[in-house]
Amino acid sequence: MGTSKGVLLLLLLSLCLASTAQAAASNVIRGAQPDQIEKYQPVNGKFTCFDGSKTIDFNLVNDNFCDCPDSSDEPGTSACPNGVFYCRNKGHEPRLLATSFVDDGVCDCCDGTDELSGCKNTCIEKNSAKRDALRAKIDEYKASLETKGQYAASAAGVREHIKQRHANVDGDIAATEQELQKLTADKKRLEEETEVKRVAHKKQQAELAAQRKAEREAAAVKATEEAAAAAKAAEEQAAADKAAAEAAAAAEGAAGEGAAAAEHEETDEERGRRIAAQWTNDPAAAGPASDSQAAADEAASQQQQQAVTDEAAKDGASYLSRVYSKAKESVQKIIGSPTNADSAESDDADSAAAAGDEDEPPLPYEEPAPEDGDTDEPDWSMNNDSVNADPDYEPFDDSELKKVSEDASAAERKLTELRTEKERVARQVDLTFNDAWAGLMNKCLEARMPQFTYKFCFFDKASQVDNGGGHETSLGLWRGFEKGGTEAVFDGGDYCHKAPARSLRVRLECGSEEKAWDASEPEVCSYAVHASTPAACKTDRLKQLEDNMASLLAEEAALAAEIAAEEAQRQADLAVLRAKIEGGGAHDEL
Amino acid sequence: MDRGRAAALLLCVAACYFVTTSAFKEQDFKKCETNGFCKRNRGVKGTKYSVDPASVKVDGAELTAVLINSEPQEPVKFNLMLRAYGPVLRLIVDEQPSEHPGRYQIPDILMPGLKQRLTAWKGQSTAHTWTGSVGDVTVKLTFATFKLEVQVKGSPAVVFNSRSMFNVEHPRKKQEGDPEGWWEETFNGHADSKPAGPEAISIDMSFPGSQHVYGIPERATNLALKPTAGADVASEPYRLYNLDVFEYEHSSVFGLYGAIPVMLAHKKGQTTGIFWHNAAEMYVDVETAKEGQAVQWITESGVLDLFVMTGPSPAEVTQQYGVLTGTTAMPQLFSLGYHQCRWNYKDEADAFAVDAGFDEHNIPYDVLWLDIEHTDGKRYMTWDSRLFPNPVQMQEDIASRGRKMVTIVDPHVKRDSNYYVYKEASEKKYFVRTKDGTEFDGWCWPGSSSYLDVTNPEVRGWWAQQFTPDRYQGSTKHLYIWNDMNEPSVFNGPEITMKKDHLHFGDVEHRDIHNVFGYYYHLATAEGLIHRGSNVSVYGEHGDRPFVLSRAFFSGTQRVGPIWTGDNAAQWSHLAVSVPMVLTLGLTGLPFSGADVGGFFGNPDAELLTRWYQLGIYYPFFRGHAHLETQRREPWLFGEDTTRRIREAIRGRYALLPYIYTLFRHTNQTGIPLMRPLWFEFPDQPALYGVEEEFLLGPGILVKPVLQAGAQSVDITLPEGAVWYEALGGAAFPGKTGKPLTTAVHMDAIPVFYRGGVIVPRRDRPRRSSAAMANDPFTLVVALDGSGKAVGDLYIDDGRSFAFSKGQYLHRRFIYEHGVLTCDTMPQPTGTPEGTLPSKLLIERVIILGLPAGKAYTARSTVNKMHSVVSGAGVDVRLAKGSAVVVRAVNLPLASDWSLRLLEGVAAE
């Protein structure tokens, strides 16, 4: 008891509450801000509104009736329209609250003082965020130090690897050069052979296509009639078998498409979409997107699948699904392959997503569309559209040549890489560094800024890339660690007018993973960037964090004890205020 | 999967999506000329109908007769009935029973128990006429040509068929050579099979001596209906057909989302109301004739079932209509606060940010709304789990600050057999059918959709089961509902709605029930919330009043819930037209309504938005809403000045909640509207009959909205016969009809006046929500009339349950007379249980307007307490700009009787 009373006194002093002997708790002006306490001292039993507009009896302060136009006479009640209520929120952060929120049934202040009806003090719980953040930081630090240990353990292996590469890289280069030579020769030979075959194939296909085109045109009119007839048959069948009625409708729909191919009339769905689109340009808001071919296939597939798997109407349904397939085939022959320019332009990913659960595989009768790669061949004697639209077109097989070409390109790339590696390991083989930095060997990071991206690889090199054009400027080669291992330096980069050649300083700090951010140019052509790595973490900092945690917990415990000790006094204060407010009418007001 | 979709998949043109339009599309909608029944009947005079004198029989309150159309070769007979329910008359003309199926009549819109009001005729016949009277009302039925005149106290109120435009298209068989359009009509490629052929009804009526007619919502046009017919007038007739009209125009005869076939005619000493009890499509022509306003009214099908409300005052007409179709359901108090809506608050974080924004800027609001995007693919009563992963916690969190949420639930049901609502309703065959009897498949927000047949009581019963949290997953007791698109809107249907030959319960055609469809859906949803509220462990023994906002409406909607005026636009013209739109709804029995504050389409600037809030706080239903593609417009996004002005406006709404809630109790008891045209309160001043730019809220507050950009001053009509006190300054102005008061305006407020003679209760403490005001004391504004008197009242109850209907309420009356303010029990209409409610609520302040301000006063209450009184300028923080006499901290208990005497001079100690 003695201790807590002492603490209470201290706190009263520290909050600049009236230090005179009459500073009885009941004189505390509810809701008053600490720096305004003096204004709430009665002067000859009077109170003057802060704006000076009025002087009133002091007992009218916080009497639950608004007298001051500036709302200053009622800091602790809701009587004034624009009052401000101060809550001390001991153990958390003080808060200024509009008096609108005082005694409104909602606990706004964590110390609960805004509600006479009483709220739980949650200030210490509010601090849990701070506590949890500290705990998370400690945990992260521990993990980082562990990673740092692993880095150090890998050091010998890293050094050995570089040594070996330095020894072997010349041999690898020679072997690759040889391989490339052979592939280049093969490629040249195959190119000549393939060209001869291609001419023959082209001629044959052109003849076949012309023949099929004539047949197709003759069949077009007939197909429409067939489709309609099929639909009619389907309808008749459906009349006998109710369960199959939906599939019949599908066939009818397909027939409708055939008829509509020549002269397009608005469908029910198009009409619905057109009206929906009046309300919003957002297609997602105006009904599910589905006009891409992907969705069409899925829809058709689901429809057929539904019909086929319907146990109750199995026979009728499979008959109808054949009718439907046939009708659809005829229509496809007339209007061309399902892949067309429109659907290629639409956003397939979106429409697939919008189609949602309709992710069945495509129907077996649907041919794969000709690949784009074939359409940019030179001197194509037939109209591309008509060939592409011809489902019976057989593509030319040149896969052997393609493979050899790819292999040759790969060998070239590999050779370039090996030559780069050779230069690098030559620089790295004699480097000395602390073991923990081994984890950064050849690790590359980048920091993207609005105009440029800054890239660097530890122990290797750094550069600046223009986000617009992709132009790359060298910021130099690895120089080493400086300033006690808090900075990694690259220098000797591209020429800089009136300044030393470009360089980059990487400011290293402790972090659970490697990251780079916030690049800048502190001096002309001398760049800086921040980066984190576990390798930069230090054991004594962990100790410091753990100490912080311990003192935070101790503080909280002390606060909780203080708050509990003050609670009785707080309740007494509230009771006095409550009596004043609720019993206001009982006083003679004159 | 439907065939329409499969077809469109292959062929749909890219244009489907990307056409941007920007106006009302006239070509999507019919005109009289392209609508067979209207074209056949509009303006047709000289029909030959007569009453068979031998057939006239009177039995108590009912006259029956046979009405003969002698025009066809074989005359056609109809049955006529004329009934009196006290001051309300009812005229019915129907087919005689035959082999034809009878005409449709709405089974359940009229209030039960009307029969008990039947009043016997005192009648007498001559060879050519029958004359009967009930009370002050006399009717004269002329046999040939058929004519019916109604007089009130000897003055003619309405005359039917004076222009011989009465016609009933009788049942017939299809024959070769029948005129085109009798048995089939096509509009924009949609065929209407019309199996019953022509069946329209036309009737003309004139209102002798009247200058204007009012009513027949919903449309965006003037309060006093402009002529559509007659010499030098070329106009479409007014149309009553519930339609989802994209970007409606601000001045048009065209019918919008709802229909109430009620018209009022007014002249000095006589207001007359007409209600045609029929849900089919209607057209109304208005003509200014020599004798007064003359109208022709045509409906496509159903029967002639006309009610005449004989008034004679405007208030009595609204009350008589309330007797017929019911009065406004008592709303939950929260629903009278401010509603914040947007298409769409996009996820939980957005919802929390908006909620926190109101507290941060200290602006009150009660309800946060979620539009269609919150659902999983427009499957209503589901949630998009990426955007709203924790809907229950979200609602609980927002409710922890005393607020509610609303989600949208529309009548189109996504045709997806994995969607439980669709699956169950489809299995039970609960959807509207096409003429061939198959489940109708239309297009709306979710794509392919079916529509619940809510005309079927069984379907409504099933629908009402869907709102408990076990069915509506992710809902909580803090969640209420919004019904949109219930005209019904069908994107690929004729005129964006259903085909008229679709079939409903009992094989009734859609044409017969179209205008009442939305009402039934609204009703079923509200019944769902009532059912949800019957869970005693959650809601207590008195349940929970439903809150369901609807867009479509019909007669009777007032018993169910509020409506709003649909998709308006952020334009000054739409701000202006919202006033006559809401006034008209009030006159026709549906006062709980409002327009979207700010305008749905487009982006309001700070000035328009401010003016809209300043007006919107007086709409009975007060909601801000905005289109998906508009800029954000929460009240704090337009700079500090605008934030402050909107804050003050919304706080003003909350301060008036006690008055508004009391006004709701009045309309709940009598049918009298909240927002009233000036002529409604001052019916004998013809100069007010056309005024629609200002209005009264209840009897006591006159509002003059500012409806023009950059307005520097406004002309205010203050009606004669009252003193008006400017609300912010307290200055008194005598009323002078015909001599508008020109007043300068500023952006901080619009002109508002207290009417002398009325006491207005307020709660002046700004709070974050209506719930947070529950324990706050009241202020009484006593505005004295010329003789120093004023009266007012204050109604309170628990604000949420049905306990009030069992007597758990307080209704207090205040009278100020001879310097004494008394508080006692407000007399109640017969049949209302006496009210008791334990309450500690107090009056904290009495502001008296109209006393000399320079004098000193004290006040003494009956409990012998003295109260200090201040008078003069700046005496009250609420009247900082003006003067008044203020009795401070009176702390008088609301629940007990007392009186407070105001004394001149300073009292002795």
Interface residues (C-beta under 8 A of the other chain):
Chain A: S53 D63 N64 F65 C66 D67 C68 P69 S71 S78 A79 C80 P81 A98 S100 F101 D103 D104 G105 V106 A249 A250 E252 G253 A254 G256 E257 A260 A261 H264 E265 E266 T267 D268 E269 E270 R271 G272 R273 R274 I275 A276 A277 Q278 W279 T280 N281 D282 P283 A285 A286 G287 P288 A289 S290 D291 A295 A296 A299 A300 Q302 Q303 Q306 V331 I335 P338 D342 E345 S346 G356 D357 G584 G585 D588 E589 L590
Chain B: M1 D2 R3 G4 R5 A6 A7 A8 L9 L10 L11 C12 V13 A14 C16 Y17 F18 V19 T20 T21 K25 D28 G189 F246 E247 D359 N362 I372 E373 G377 K378 S400 R401 G402 N418 D441 G442 W443 C444 W445 P446 G447 S448 V490 F491 N492 I496 H627 L628 E629 R651 D764 R765 P766 R767 R768 A771 A772 M773 A774 N775 D776 L842 E844 R845 T858 K865 M866 H867 S868 G874 V877 R878 A880 R888 A889 V890 N891 L892 A907 E909
